[in-house]
Amino acid sequence: MRWRSIAWGLGALACAAGLSACVTEPVAGTPKREVRRPTPDATPTRLVLAVDSRASDSNGDGVHETILVTAYVFADPRRFDTPYWPEGSFEFRASSTTSDEVPDARWRHSPEATSQARARFGPGPAFVFALSLDEAGADARLVRGGAVQLRAWFQHSSGERVSTGGEATVRLRG
């Protein structure tokens, strides 16, 4: 009896997989729309971060002090479909989640450093940064606090500045 249940479950899974494959096929005769990619001089309108929810211990001292961040910059979504690599600089700020008295940690990446942080992923062009609380000279109370709120800004070479819509919480303990 147990064998039949397993066989039925596998059969149902195979049918579901077959149906999902059919659903993803394009309809014959449907025109293929071209992806609209912004040029580097397009004005940025949105900044989206993908942040690891827990910092890593990059130097083996038992303290999780390095925050891994992938940043996607977008131009006008009515005109462009993908993120892009505009010329400019990034600024990041990590704030304490437990006290307003603890100084923030800050990182500034020049246009040259930003250009060197380019990477390409599934969603498109991105910038990747490893933000070390040690290198930022973070207050020990910030690191001991257990978590930080991370926010970012991108300053385009034209002067336009965009920020994340909110903050990402990053745990500093295992």
N, C-alpha and C positions, 0 to 999 in steps of 0.2 A: 504494500500500500504506500509506504514512504517513497519508494522508487517512482511510482506513478505521479506523486505530488511534485517531485523534483523534475521529472520529465515534462509535466504540464507547465511548470514554472519556466523551464528553459524554452519550451515551445512558445509560450506567451511572450517571453523576452525576444525571441527571434522574430516573431511577428511584429512586435513593437519596433524593433530595429529596422525591419523591412519597410514598415509604414513611414518611419521617420525619414528614411532615405528617399522615399517617393515625394514626401513633402518638400524636401530641400531642392529638388530638381526644378530648374527654371521652366516656365511655361513657354512652349514653342511659339515663336513669332514675337515674343516680348523684346522690345529694343533694350540693349544693354546700355545703362547709363554710365557715362564716364565719371570717374572720381575727380573731384575738383580739389586740387592741391594748392595751398597758398604759396606765394613767393616769399623769400626772406624779408622783403620790405613791407609785407602786409602788416596792418596794425593788430597787435594782440588784443583779444577781448576776454580771454578766460585762461585760468591756470588751474590745472588739476594735478593733485599729487597722489601717487601710490606709495604708501609708507608701510614698511614692515612694522607690525604692531608691537614688536619687542626689539629693543636695541641689542646689538651683539657685543660680545667681549672680544675686541679685535687684537688685544695685546696679551691675553692670557692671565690677567691679574684678578679675575673673578668679578670685575665690575663691568656691567653692560653699558658701555659709553659711546658706541658708534651707531648712529641712526642711518639706515639705508633709505634713500629717497629716489623715486623716479618721478620726474616732472614732465607733464605734457602741456605745451602752450598751443592755444587755439586762436585762430582769427575769426572773423564774423561767420557764424554758423549758417547764415542765409546764403553765403557765397562760397564757403569752403567746407569740405567734408572731413578732413584729417588734421591731426596736429602737425606742427612744423618746427623747423629749426630757425627761429628768428635770431638776428644779431642783438646781443644785449647782455645784461648781467642779472644774477640772482642774489637775493638776500633771504636768509632764514633766521627765525627766532624761536627758541625753545623757552617756554615759561613754566614755572612751577605749578603743579596742580594742587599744592597744599598751602602755599603761603605767598602773599603779595610782597613780602619783605625780601624774598630771595631774588637776587639779580638774574636777569635773563641771560641766556647764552646766545650769541649772534655769530653768524657766518656771512661773509660777503664774498661772492665769486665774480671776479672781473670778467669782461667780455672774452678775454683769452682763455681763462679757466672754464667759462661756460661753454665755449666752442669745443674744448677738449673733453667735455662731459657728454658729448653727443653719443646716442645709441639708438638702435632701431629695434622695435618690438612689434608684436602683433597689431596693436592699435596704430602704430606709425612711429614717426620720429619722436625721440624723447631726450631728456637730459638725466644723467644718473650721478648722484652725489653720495658720498659717505661722510656724514657730519659727525666729527669726533668732539664730544664734550670736553675731552682733555685738551685738544688743540684749540678749542674756543676759550680755554681758560675758565671753564664753568666753575661756579662756586660749589664747594663740596656739598652744601645743603641741597642744591639742585639735584645732584646725583643721588644722594641719600633719600630724596623725597619719594622715590619709587616710580614716578611717571612724570612726563612733561607733555605740554601742549605745543605742537609744532605748527608754525604758520610760515608762509612763503610769499615773496613778491618777485615779479620779473619786471625789470626796467628795460624797455626796448631802446634800441639805438636812436630812435626818433624822439624819445622822451616819454612816450606812453608808458604807464605803469599799471600792471594788473596784479591782483593778489588772489590767494585762495579764498573760497567762499566761507571757510570756517577753519577750524583747527583740527589737527589729527592728534589723538592721544597715543603716546608711545610709552610702553612699560620699560623701566630700567632695571628690573629685577627678573630673574629666571622664573 
